[in-house]
Amino acid sequence: MTNITKENFDKAKNFYNFDTLYAPVLPGLKATVMKHQDAITDAFYKELANDEIAAKIVAGRVDQLKATHKVWMEELFNGEYGEAYFNRRYKIGETHVKAKIAPYFVEVITSSLRRSFAQILVAEGAVAVQAALAILDLDAMIIIGAYHEDRMHRMSDVTGMNLNLLETLMSFG
């Protein structure tokens, strides 16, 4: 792993003022979200089952994946969003990359989760919804970062270019 995804995670947290505005709110929302955990997880995997490609990826492992999804969801609301949190989320991204799950699925499923969380938390107020959406955005950013870094490593392997040089070239747009 390069430091780009971690740097972006830290920058995004600062940009959102996440640690001050949202991190303190999330643990207080955990009980509300966990009451709906099974329904959210079931809907999540039902959506995946409706897609031909995604259904093949999860086939035969849905129960195991549902258990993992529940742990992931609980961790969203634990209140700790530092180095250990980042590393766990990055590892999820690496797992998705190794399983050859298209980043598209991360993006559309995150969008689905955003709607589910907003619907559940709307009664808790705007800050509750904003906090849940912020942590989902950060999670998606970390997971997608793992895809970016994998592509950069593969590009480096193919071209022989140094990763820092590739990142610099990519920054020119």
TIFI-673280 format. One record per atom (N, C-alpha, C): residue in three letters; atom name; x, z, y. Coordinates in Angstrom, 2 decimals, padded with zeros to 5 digits, always signed. Layout:
residues N
ALA, CA, X, Z, Y
...
end
This chain:
residues 173
MET, N, +000.85, +000.00, -001.18
MET, CA, +000.00, +000.00, +000.00
MET, C, +000.89, +000.00, +001.24
THR, N, +000.51, -000.83, +002.20
THR, CA, +001.17, -000.76, +003.50
THR, C, +000.42, +000.26, +004.34
ASN, N, +000.87, +000.47, +005.53
ASN, CA, +000.23, +001.46, +006.39
ASN, C, -000.90, +000.88, +007.24
ILE, N, -001.14, -000.42, +007.16
ILE, CA, -002.13, -001.07, +008.02
ILE, C, -003.52, -000.46, +007.83
THR, N, -003.97, -000.32, +006.62
THR, CA, -005.32, +000.21, +006.39
THR, C, -005.42, +001.65, +006.85
LYS, N, -004.39, +002.44, +006.59
LYS, CA, -004.39, +003.84, +007.04
LYS, C, -004.38, +003.90, +008.57
GLU, N, -003.57, +003.07, +009.18
GLU, CA, -003.53, +003.03, +010.66
GLU, C, -004.89, +002.64, +011.22
ASN, N, -005.53, +001.66, +010.61
ASN, CA, -006.85, +001.23, +011.07
ASN, C, -007.89, +002.32, +010.88
PHE, N, -007.80, +003.04, +009.77
PHE, CA, -008.70, +004.17, +009.51
PHE, C, -008.55, +005.22, +010.61
ASP, N, -007.30, +005.57, +010.90
ASP, CA, -007.06, +006.57, +011.95
ASP, C, -007.52, +006.07, +013.32
LYS, N, -007.26, +004.81, +013.62
LYS, CA, -007.70, +004.25, +014.90
LYS, C, -009.22, +004.25, +015.01
ALA, N, -009.89, +003.88, +013.93
ALA, CA, -011.36, +003.85, +013.95
ALA, C, -011.93, +005.26, +014.12
LYS, N, -011.33, +006.23, +013.45
LYS, CA, -011.79, +007.61, +013.62
LYS, C, -011.63, +008.04, +015.08
ASN, N, -010.52, +007.69, +015.68
ASN, CA, -010.30, +008.01, +017.10
ASN, C, -011.27, +007.26, +017.99
PHE, N, -011.49, +006.00, +017.71
PHE, CA, -012.39, +005.17, +018.51
PHE, C, -013.81, +005.75, +018.51
TYR, N, -014.28, +006.15, +017.33
TYR, CA, -015.62, +006.75, +017.19
TYR, C, -015.67, +008.20, +017.66
ASN, N, -014.47, +008.79, +017.88
ASN, CA, -014.39, +010.24, +018.10
ASN, C, -015.02, +010.94, +016.90
PHE, N, -014.73, +010.38, +015.73
PHE, CA, -015.37, +010.77, +014.48
PHE, C, -015.19, +012.25, +014.15
ASP, N, -013.95, +012.73, +014.24
ASP, CA, -013.67, +014.11, +013.83
ASP, C, -014.41, +015.13, +014.69
THR, N, -014.69, +014.79, +015.93
THR, CA, -015.40, +015.71, +016.82
THR, C, -016.91, +015.52, +016.75
LEU, N, -017.36, +014.27, +016.77
LEU, CA, -018.80, +014.00, +016.84
LEU, C, -019.51, +014.01, +015.50
TYR, N, -018.89, +013.42, +014.47
TYR, CA, -019.62, +013.16, +013.23
TYR, C, -019.17, +013.99, +012.03
ALA, N, -017.87, +014.22, +011.89
ALA, CA, -017.40, +014.99, +010.74
ALA, C, -018.08, +016.35, +010.63
PRO, N, -018.27, +017.07, +011.73
PRO, CA, -018.94, +018.38, +011.61
PRO, C, -020.42, +018.28, +011.21
VAL, N, -021.05, +017.15, +011.46
VAL, CA, -022.47, +016.97, +011.17
VAL, C, -022.71, +016.67, +009.68
LEU, N, -021.80, +015.93, +009.06
LEU, CA, -022.02, +015.42, +007.71
LEU, C, -022.26, +016.49, +006.65
PRO, N, -021.51, +017.59, +006.60
PRO, CA, -021.81, +018.59, +005.57
PRO, C, -023.23, +019.16, +005.66
GLY, N, -023.77, +019.24, +006.86
GLY, CA, -025.13, +019.74, +007.03
GLY, C, -026.19, +018.76, +006.54
LEU, N, -025.81, +017.53, +006.30
LEU, CA, -026.74, +016.51, +005.82
LEU, C, -026.70, +016.36, +004.30
LYS, N, -025.70, +016.98, +003.70
LYS, CA, -025.46, +016.78, +002.27
LYS, C, -026.69, +017.12, +001.42
ALA, N, -027.31, +018.26, +001.65
ALA, CA, -028.46, +018.68, +000.83
ALA, C, -029.60, +017.67, +000.93
THR, N, -029.83, +017.17, +002.14
THR, CA, -030.91, +016.19, +002.34
THR, C, -030.63, +014.91, +001.56
VAL, N, -029.42, +014.42, +001.68
VAL, CA, -029.05, +013.18, +000.99
VAL, C, -029.03, +013.38, -000.52
MET, N, -028.52, +014.51, -000.97
MET, CA, -028.41, +014.74, -002.41
MET, C, -029.79, +014.85, -003.07
LYS, N, -030.79, +015.25, -002.33
LYS, CA, -032.16, +015.27, -002.88
LYS, C, -032.60, +013.86, -003.26
HIS, N, -032.05, +012.88, -002.60
HIS, CA, -032.42, +011.48, -002.81
HIS, C, -031.35, +010.71, -003.58
GLN, N, -030.34, +011.43, -004.05
GLN, CA, -029.18, +010.80, -004.68
GLN, C, -029.56, +009.88, -005.85
ASP, N, -030.41, +010.36, -006.74
ASP, CA, -030.78, +009.53, -007.89
ASP, C, -031.50, +008.27, -007.46
ALA, N, -032.42, +008.39, -006.53
ALA, CA, -033.16, +007.21, -006.06
ALA, C, -032.24, +006.21, -005.38
ILE, N, -031.31, +006.71, -004.56
ILE, CA, -030.37, +005.83, -003.88
ILE, C, -029.47, +005.12, -004.89
THR, N, -028.95, +005.87, -005.84
THR, CA, -028.05, +005.30, -006.85
THR, C, -028.80, +004.31, -007.74
ASP, N, -030.02, +004.66, -008.14
ASP, CA, -030.81, +003.73, -008.97
ASP, C, -031.10, +002.43, -008.21
ALA, N, -031.46, +002.54, -006.93
ALA, CA, -031.73, +001.35, -006.13
ALA, C, -030.47, +000.51, -005.97
PHE, N, -029.34, +001.19, -005.78
PHE, CA, -028.04, +000.53, -005.66
PHE, C, -027.76, -000.34, -006.89
TYR, N, -027.93, +000.24, -008.08
TYR, CA, -027.63, -000.51, -009.30
TYR, C, -028.73, -001.51, -009.65
LYS, N, -029.93, -001.26, -009.19
LYS, CA, -031.00, -002.25, -009.38
LYS, C, -030.68, -003.50, -008.58
GLU, N, -030.20, -003.32, -007.34
GLU, CA, -029.80, -004.48, -006.53
GLU, C, -028.67, -005.25, -007.18
LEU, N, -027.70, -004.52, -007.73
LEU, CA, -026.60, -005.20, -008.41
LEU, C, -027.11, -005.97, -009.63
ALA, N, -028.05, -005.39, -010.36
ALA, CA, -028.60, -006.04, -011.56
ALA, C, -029.35, -007.32, -011.21
ASN, N, -029.84, -007.42, -009.99
ASN, CA, -030.59, -008.61, -009.57
ASN, C, -029.68, -009.78, -009.22
ASP, N, -028.39, -009.53, -009.14
ASP, CA, -027.44, -010.59, -008.83
ASP, C, -026.70, -010.97, -010.11
GLU, N, -026.69, -012.23, -010.43
GLU, CA, -026.10, -012.70, -011.70
GLU, C, -024.63, -012.29, -011.86
ILE, N, -023.86, -012.45, -010.80
ILE, CA, -022.43, -012.13, -010.88
ILE, C, -022.23, -010.61, -010.97
ALA, N, -022.90, -009.87, -010.10
ALA, CA, -022.75, -008.41, -010.10
ALA, C, -023.23, -007.81, -011.41
ALA, N, -024.31, -008.35, -011.95
ALA, CA, -024.86, -007.82, -013.22
ALA, C, -023.82, -007.93, -014.33
LYS, N, -023.05, -009.01, -014.34
LYS, CA, -022.01, -009.18, -015.36
LYS, C, -020.88, -008.16, -015.17
ILE, N, -020.58, -007.85, -013.93
ILE, CA, -019.50, -006.91, -013.63
ILE, C, -019.85, -005.51, -014.13
VAL, N, -021.10, -005.10, -013.96
VAL, CA, -021.50, -003.73, -014.31
VAL, C, -022.09, -003.61, -015.71
ALA, N, -022.30, -004.72, -016.38
ALA, CA, -022.93, -004.72, -017.70
ALA, C, -022.25, -003.75, -018.67
GLY, N, -023.06, -002.93, -019.31
GLY, CA, -022.56, -002.01, -020.31
GLY, C, -021.90, -000.76, -019.75
ARG, N, -021.83, -000.65, -018.42
ARG, CA, -021.16, +000.50, -017.82
ARG, C, -022.00, +001.18, -016.75
VAL, N, -023.27, +000.84, -016.67
VAL, CA, -024.10, +001.31, -015.58
VAL, C, -024.18, +002.83, -015.53
ASP, N, -024.37, +003.49, -016.67
ASP, CA, -024.47, +004.96, -016.66
ASP, C, -023.18, +005.60, -016.16
GLN, N, -022.05, +005.11, -016.62
GLN, CA, -020.75, +005.62, -016.17
GLN, C, -020.57, +005.36, -014.67
LEU, N, -020.92, +004.18, -014.23
LEU, CA, -020.78, +003.82, -012.82
LEU, C, -021.72, +004.63, -011.94
LYS, N, -022.92, +004.91, -012.44
LYS, CA, -023.86, +005.74, -011.68
LYS, C, -023.28, +007.14, -011.46
ALA, N, -022.65, +007.69, -012.48
ALA, CA, -022.04, +009.02, -012.34
ALA, C, -020.93, +008.99, -011.30
THR, N, -020.12, +007.95, -011.32
THR, CA, -019.05, +007.79, -010.33
THR, C, -019.63, +007.61, -008.93
HIS, N, -020.71, +006.86, -008.82
HIS, CA, -021.35, +006.62, -007.53
HIS, C, -021.88, +007.93, -006.94
LYS, N, -022.40, +008.79, -007.78
LYS, CA, -022.91, +010.07, -007.31
LYS, C, -021.78, +010.94, -006.76
VAL, N, -020.64, +010.94, -007.43
VAL, CA, -019.48, +011.69, -006.94
VAL, C, -019.03, +011.11, -005.60
TRP, N, -018.96, +009.80, -005.51
TRP, CA, -018.59, +009.13, -004.26
TRP, C, -019.53, +009.57, -003.14
MET, N, -020.83, +009.58, -003.43
MET, CA, -021.81, +009.93, -002.40
MET, C, -021.65, +011.38, -001.96
GLU, N, -021.42, +012.27, -002.90
GLU, CA, -021.21, +013.68, -002.54
GLU, C, -020.00, +013.84, -001.63
GLU, N, -018.93, +013.12, -001.94
GLU, CA, -017.71, +013.22, -001.14
GLU, C, -017.91, +012.74, +000.29
LEU, N, -018.88, +011.85, +000.50
LEU, CA, -019.17, +011.39, +001.87
LEU, C, -019.53, +012.55, +002.79
PHE, N, -020.11, +013.59, +002.21
PHE, CA, -020.66, +014.68, +003.01
PHE, C, -019.90, +016.00, +002.85
ASN, N, -018.67, +015.94, +002.36
ASN, CA, -017.89, +017.17, +002.14
ASN, C, -017.24, +017.72, +003.40
GLY, N, -017.12, +016.91, +004.43
GLY, CA, -016.56, +017.39, +005.69
GLY, C, -015.06, +017.25, +005.84
GLU, N, -014.39, +016.75, +004.83
GLU, CA, -012.93, +016.56, +004.87
GLU, C, -012.63, +015.07, +004.87
TYR, N, -012.06, +014.57, +005.96
TYR, CA, -011.86, +013.13, +006.10
TYR, C, -010.42, +012.80, +006.51
GLY, N, -009.50, +013.49, +005.87
GLY, CA, -008.08, +013.29, +006.16
GLY, C, -007.40, +012.42, +005.14
GLU, N, -006.14, +012.73, +004.91
GLU, CA, -005.27, +011.94, +004.02
GLU, C, -005.81, +011.85, +002.59
ALA, N, -006.23, +012.97, +002.02
ALA, CA, -006.74, +012.97, +000.64
ALA, C, -008.00, +012.12, +000.54
TYR, N, -008.88, +012.24, +001.51
TYR, CA, -010.10, +011.43, +001.53
TYR, C, -009.74, +009.94, +001.58
PHE, N, -008.86, +009.59, +002.51
PHE, CA, -008.43, +008.21, +002.64
PHE, C, -007.86, +007.70, +001.32
ASN, N, -006.99, +008.47, +000.69
ASN, CA, -006.35, +008.03, -000.55
ASN, C, -007.37, +007.82, -001.67
ARG, N, -008.37, +008.70, -001.78
ARG, CA, -009.42, +008.51, -002.81
ARG, C, -010.20, +007.23, -002.53
ARG, N, -010.52, +006.99, -001.29
ARG, CA, -011.30, +005.80, -000.94
ARG, C, -010.47, +004.53, -001.12
TYR, N, -009.20, +004.60, -000.78
TYR, CA, -008.34, +003.43, -000.97
TYR, C, -008.24, +003.08, -002.45
LYS, N, -008.15, +004.11, -003.29
LYS, CA, -008.08, +003.90, -004.74
LYS, C, -009.35, +003.20, -005.24
ILE, N, -010.50, +003.54, -004.64
ILE, CA, -011.75, +002.84, -004.98
ILE, C, -011.60, +001.36, -004.63
GLY, N, -011.03, +001.08, -003.48
GLY, CA, -010.80, -000.31, -003.09
GLY, C, -009.89, -001.03, -004.07
GLU, N, -008.82, -000.37, -004.46
GLU, CA, -007.90, -000.97, -005.44
GLU, C, -008.61, -001.25, -006.77
THR, N, -009.48, -000.35, -007.17
THR, CA, -010.25, -000.54, -008.40
THR, C, -011.15, -001.76, -008.29
HIS, N, -011.79, -001.92, -007.14
HIS, CA, -012.63, -003.09, -006.92
HIS, C, -011.79, -004.38, -006.95
VAL, N, -010.63, -004.33, -006.34
VAL, CA, -009.74, -005.50, -006.33
VAL, C, -009.34, -005.86, -007.76
LYS, N, -008.89, -004.86, -008.53
LYS, CA, -008.46, -005.11, -009.92
LYS, C, -009.58, -005.63, -010.78
ALA, N, -010.82, -005.17, -010.51
ALA, CA, -011.98, -005.64, -011.27
ALA, C, -012.46, -007.01, -010.79
LYS, N, -011.80, -007.54, -009.77
LYS, CA, -012.13, -008.84, -009.19
LYS, C, -013.58, -008.89, -008.66
ILE, N, -013.99, -007.78, -008.06
ILE, CA, -015.29, -007.71, -007.40
ILE, C, -015.11, -008.30, -006.01
ALA, N, -015.87, -009.31, -005.70
ALA, CA, -015.74, -009.98, -004.41
ALA, C, -016.04, -009.00, -003.27
PRO, N, -015.27, -009.07, -002.18
PRO, CA, -015.52, -008.18, -001.03
PRO, C, -016.95, -008.31, -000.51
TYR, N, -017.54, -009.46, -000.71
TYR, CA, -018.93, -009.68, -000.31
TYR, C, -019.84, -008.56, -000.84
PHE, N, -019.63, -008.16, -002.09
PHE, CA, -020.48, -007.13, -002.68
PHE, C, -020.30, -005.78, -001.99
VAL, N, -019.08, -005.47, -001.61
VAL, CA, -018.83, -004.23, -000.88
VAL, C, -019.62, -004.25, +000.43
GLU, N, -019.59, -005.37, +001.10
GLU, CA, -020.26, -005.48, +002.40
GLU, C, -021.77, -005.43, +002.28
VAL, N, -022.36, -006.18, +001.35
VAL, CA, -023.82, -006.19, +001.26
VAL, C, -024.37, -004.90, +000.70
ILE, N, -023.65, -004.30, -000.24
ILE, CA, -024.13, -003.03, -000.79
ILE, C, -023.98, -001.92, +000.24
THR, N, -022.90, -001.95, +001.03
THR, CA, -022.77, -000.96, +002.10
THR, C, -023.94, -001.10, +003.08
SER, N, -024.32, -002.32, +003.37
SER, CA, -025.47, -002.55, +004.25
SER, C, -026.73, -001.95, +003.65
SER, N, -026.91, -002.12, +002.36
SER, CA, -028.07, -001.54, +001.68
SER, C, -028.05, -000.01, +001.75
LEU, N, -026.88, +000.57, +001.55
LEU, CA, -026.74, +002.03, +001.63
LEU, C, -026.99, +002.52, +003.04
ARG, N, -026.56, +001.76, +004.02
ARG, CA, -026.81, +002.13, +005.42
ARG, C, -028.31, +002.25, +005.66
ARG, N, -029.08, +001.27, +005.16
ARG, CA, -030.54, +001.32, +005.34
ARG, C, -031.14, +002.52, +004.62
SER, N, -030.68, +002.78, +003.40
SER, CA, -031.21, +003.92, +002.63
SER, C, -030.92, +005.24, +003.34
PHE, N, -029.69, +005.41, +003.79
PHE, CA, -029.32, +006.65, +004.47
PHE, C, -030.08, +006.82, +005.77
ALA, N, -030.22, +005.73, +006.52
ALA, CA, -030.95, +005.81, +007.79
ALA, C, -032.40, +006.22, +007.56
GLN, N, -033.00, +005.65, +006.54
GLN, CA, -034.40, +005.97, +006.23
GLN, C, -034.56, +007.44, +005.86
ILE, N, -033.64, +007.96, +005.09
ILE, CA, -033.70, +009.36, +004.66
ILE, C, -033.41, +010.32, +005.81
LEU, N, -032.48, +009.94, +006.67
LEU, CA, -032.00, +010.86, +007.70
LEU, C, -032.68, +010.72, +009.06
VAL, N, -033.57, +009.76, +009.21
VAL, CA, -034.20, +009.54, +010.51
VAL, C, -034.90, +010.80, +011.01
ALA, N, -035.49, +011.57, +010.12
ALA, CA, -036.17, +012.80, +010.53
ALA, C, -035.20, +013.87, +011.02
GLU, N, -033.91, +013.72, +010.66
GLU, CA, -032.88, +014.68, +011.08
GLU, C, -032.37, +014.39, +012.49
GLY, N, -032.70, +013.22, +013.01
GLY, CA, -032.30, +012.88, +014.37
GLY, C, -031.24, +011.80, +014.43
ALA, N, -031.05, +011.30, +015.64
ALA, CA, -030.13, +010.18, +015.87
ALA, C, -028.70, +010.50, +015.47
VAL, N, -028.21, +011.68, +015.79
VAL, CA, -026.82, +012.02, +015.48
VAL, C, -026.60, +012.05, +013.97
ALA, N, -027.59, +012.51, +013.22
ALA, CA, -027.48, +012.53, +011.76
ALA, C, -027.34, +011.11, +011.21
VAL, N, -028.18, +010.21, +011.71
VAL, CA, -028.10, +008.82, +011.27
VAL, C, -026.76, +008.22, +011.68
GLN, N, -026.35, +008.45, +012.92
GLN, CA, -025.08, +007.91, +013.40
GLN, C, -023.91, +008.41, +012.58
ALA, N, -023.93, +009.69, +012.21
ALA, CA, -022.84, +010.26, +011.41
ALA, C, -022.77, +009.59, +010.04
ALA, N, -023.92, +009.42, +009.40
ALA, CA, -023.95, +008.79, +008.07
ALA, C, -023.48, +007.34, +008.15
LEU, N, -023.92, +006.64, +009.17
LEU, CA, -023.51, +005.25, +009.32
LEU, C, -022.01, +005.15, +009.63
ALA, N, -021.50, +006.09, +010.42
ALA, CA, -020.07, +006.08, +010.75
ALA, C, -019.21, +006.28, +009.50
ILE, N, -019.59, +007.22, +008.64
ILE, CA, -018.77, +007.46, +007.44
ILE, C, -018.88, +006.28, +006.47
LEU, N, -020.05, +005.65, +006.39
LEU, CA, -020.17, +004.46, +005.56
LEU, C, -019.31, +003.32, +006.11
ASP, N, -019.27, +003.18, +007.44
ASP, CA, -018.41, +002.16, +008.05
ASP, C, -016.94, +002.42, +007.73
LEU, N, -016.53, +003.66, +007.85
LEU, CA, -015.14, +004.00, +007.55
LEU, C, -014.81, +003.73, +006.09
ASP, N, -015.72, +004.11, +005.20
ASP, CA, -015.49, +003.86, +003.77
ASP, C, -015.34, +002.36, +003.50
ALA, N, -016.26, +001.57, +004.04
ALA, CA, -016.20, +000.13, +003.81
ALA, C, -014.90, -000.44, +004.37
MET, N, -014.48, +000.06, +005.52
MET, CA, -013.24, -000.42, +006.13
MET, C, -012.04, -000.14, +005.22
ILE, N, -012.00, +001.04, +004.62
ILE, CA, -010.89, +001.38, +003.72
ILE, C, -010.92, +000.48, +002.49
ILE, N, -012.08, +000.33, +001.89
ILE, CA, -012.20, -000.48, +000.67
ILE, C, -011.83, -001.93, +000.96
ILE, N, -012.33, -002.48, +002.05
ILE, CA, -012.00, -003.86, +002.43
ILE, C, -010.51, -003.96, +002.77
GLY, N, -009.94, -002.90, +003.31
GLY, CA, -008.51, -002.87, +003.59
GLY, C, -007.68, -003.07, +002.34
ALA, N, -008.14, -002.52, +001.23
ALA, CA, -007.42, -002.70, -000.04
ALA, C, -007.41, -004.19, -000.44
TYR, N, -008.50, -004.89, -000.18
TYR, CA, -008.53, -006.33, -000.44
TYR, C, -007.52, -007.06, +000.46
HIS, N, -007.52, -006.71, +001.73
HIS, CA, -006.60, -007.34, +002.68
HIS, C, -005.15, -007.14, +002.23
GLU, N, -004.85, -005.90, +001.88
GLU, CA, -003.47, -005.62, +001.49
GLU, C, -003.09, -006.32, +000.19
ASP, N, -004.03, -006.41, -000.75
ASP, CA, -003.75, -007.14, -001.98
ASP, C, -003.45, -008.60, -001.68
ARG, N, -004.24, -009.19, -000.79
ARG, CA, -004.00, -010.60, -000.43
ARG, C, -002.66, -010.78, +000.26
MET, N, -002.32, -009.85, +001.12
MET, CA, -001.03, -009.93, +001.81
MET, C, +000.12, -009.81, +000.81
HIS, N, +000.00, -008.92, -000.16
HIS, CA, +001.05, -008.78, -001.18
HIS, C, +001.17, -010.06, -002.01
ARG, N, +000.03, -010.63, -002.38
ARG, CA, +000.08, -011.88, -003.15
ARG, C, +000.69, -013.01, -002.32
MET, N, +000.34, -013.07, -001.04
MET, CA, +000.91, -014.09, -000.14
MET, C, +002.42, -013.89, -000.03
SER, N, +002.86, -012.64, +000.07
SER, CA, +004.28, -012.33, +000.15
SER, C, +004.99, -012.76, -001.12
ASP, N, +004.36, -012.49, -002.27
ASP, CA, +004.97, -012.88, -003.54
ASP, C, +005.12, -014.39, -003.66
VAL, N, +004.10, -015.12, -003.21
VAL, CA, +004.11, -016.58, -003.33
VAL, C, +005.09, -017.22, -002.34
THR, N, +005.10, -016.71, -001.12
THR, CA, +005.93, -017.34, -000.07
THR, C, +007.32, -016.76, +000.03
GLY, N, +007.49, -015.54, -000.49
GLY, CA, +008.78, -014.86, -000.33
GLY, C, +008.94, -014.21, +001.03
MET, N, +007.89, -014.26, +001.86
MET, CA, +007.96, -013.65, +003.19
MET, C, +007.80, -012.14, +003.10
ASN, N, +008.47, -011.48, +003.99
ASN, CA, +008.36, -010.04, +004.14
ASN, C, +006.94, -009.68, +004.61
LEU, N, +006.39, -008.58, +004.09
LEU, CA, +005.03, -008.16, +004.46
LEU, C, +004.87, -007.93, +005.96
ASN, N, +005.87, -007.33, +006.59
ASN, CA, +005.78, -007.09, +008.03
ASN, C, +005.73, -008.41, +008.80
LEU, N, +006.49, -009.39, +008.36
LEU, CA, +006.47, -010.70, +009.00
LEU, C, +005.09, -011.34, +008.83
LEU, N, +004.54, -011.26, +007.62
LEU, CA, +003.20, -011.81, +007.39
LEU, C, +002.15, -011.13, +008.28
GLU, N, +002.21, -009.83, +008.37
GLU, CA, +001.25, -009.10, +009.22
GLU, C, +001.40, -009.53, +010.68
THR, N, +002.64, -009.71, +011.13
THR, CA, +002.88, -010.14, +012.49
THR, C, +002.31, -011.54, +012.70
LEU, N, +002.58, -012.45, +011.79
LEU, CA, +002.05, -013.81, +011.90
LEU, C, +000.53, -013.81, +011.92
MET, N, -000.08, -012.98, +011.06
MET, CA, -001.54, -012.90, +011.00
MET, C, -002.13, -012.34, +012.30
SER, N, -001.38, -011.52, +012.99
SER, CA, -001.90, -010.91, +014.21
SER, C, -002.01, -011.91, +015.36
PHE, N, -001.35, -013.06, +015.24
PHE, CA, -001.39, -014.05, +016.31
PHE, C, -002.69, -014.83, +016.31
GLY, N, -003.46, -014.76, +015.21
GLY, CA, -004.77, -015.42, +015.15
GLY, C, -004.62, -016.87, +015.15
end
